[in-house]
Amino acid sequence: MENKSLSDVQQVTILGSGPAGLTAAIYSARAGLQPLVIEGQQPGGQLTITSDVENYPGFAEPVMGPELMTAFRKQSERFGTRFINKDVKSVQLKSKPIELHFADGSKVLTKTLIIATGASAKWLGLPEEKKLVGKGVSSCATCDGFFFRNMDIAVVGGGDTAMEEATFLTRFAKSVTVIHRRDSLRASKIMQEKALNNPKIKFAWDSEVEKIHGDKEVTSVTLKNLKTGEHSELKIAGLFVAIGHDPNTSLFRTQLKCDETGYLITEGRSTKTSLPGVFAAGDVADHVYRQAVTAAGTGCMAALDAQAYLEGH
């Protein structure tokens, strides 16, 4: 099959190369649409920083996240998917064809666009936080929990993600302290019960992390009680931040309908956004499930929706 030049108008362009984007690429490539994938700042998505993936169907034994995403990419390439690694500076979604403008001054024109840019973990915003990422500060329990065997660690947050991470981390840690700004959890009842009944999990209620201590690695955190104003020091070797995610939608928020937190709104059970020819897949539109398998499922849906759109126009 002849490979189209990027100066031509593309049939399908996909922003993002995680499970959603690459599944969309596999399906649209098999349909003969020669999709173009713009890989984004983190090629392969969040799974590239995940160690053992134990819950992706089809793998009886755990598979490494990067290994899984390499397999996704090779499968999409086998059917004719093309890849470029550039930073998108702006988009014109109402243009026909849709325009994607890059930081280097080049652009891509496309009839349909599948947005699969995912979501990024929120951080506390403390000055020492960035310095200590990978040295005790983490946003991914499944990636880094193994490194804290028989150590005291802490998780910041009170929702399902925080309880899931805290419970998971008890496999390795000596103790896990959940640090939460309120005196009750926001997590679902079942996740609360799991955490509250786990003998390895302790709670620092009504508290926030004011400072992270450590030079080459985390040694402790200073906690501030938001009701009394008192400060205390918690000695830990690791701090896991689980306070939610921000969808990577800043490029699209003025042109597409989003919810109050910035996630793209799709139409009914489809992946259609508020503009024709523009589709959303994966964590960029999903703030509930946020799993690799659900992202892949919506990637498939987006490819089929794009194909139907092209056939109708």
Number of C-alpha atoms within 10 A of each C-alpha: 7 6 9 13 8 15 10 10 17 21 20 26 32 30 23 26 28 30 32 35 35 32 26 34 35 25 22 30 23 16 14 14 21 24 31 25 23 22 23 19 14 15 17 25 27 20 22 18 16 18 20 17 20 15 14 15 8 7 11 9 11 12 16 18 20 20 17 18 21 14 12 20 23 14 17 23 18 12 20 22 25 19 16 11 13 15 15 20 13 15 17 15 20 14 11 12 18 20 19 20 17 15 11 10 8 12 17 19 22 24 21 27 28 28 28 33 28 29 22 16 15 14 18 14 8 12 10 15 20 14 15 20 16 15 17 24 24 22 23 17 23 16 18 19 22 14 14 18 15 13 15 22 31 28 28 26 25 24 18 21 17 29 28 17 24 31 20 16 26 23 15 17 23 15 21 29 20 24 23 24 19 17 13 11 19 16 18 12 10 11 18 21 12 15 24 16 10 14 11 18 23 17 16 20 19 18 25 21 21 14 16 24 19 16 11 11 17 23 18 21 22 16 21 20 19 14 12 9 11 10 15 14 14 19 15 20 22 29 30 26 23 26 19 19 17 18 21 20 20 11 13 17 14 9 13 19 16 18 10 7 10 18 24 28 19 21 10 8 8 15 27 23 22 16 13 14 25 25 29 31 36 30 29 24 29 21 17 8 11 16 17 19 16 18 27 20 17 27 32 24 23 32 32 18 21 28 20 12 16 15 8 7 7
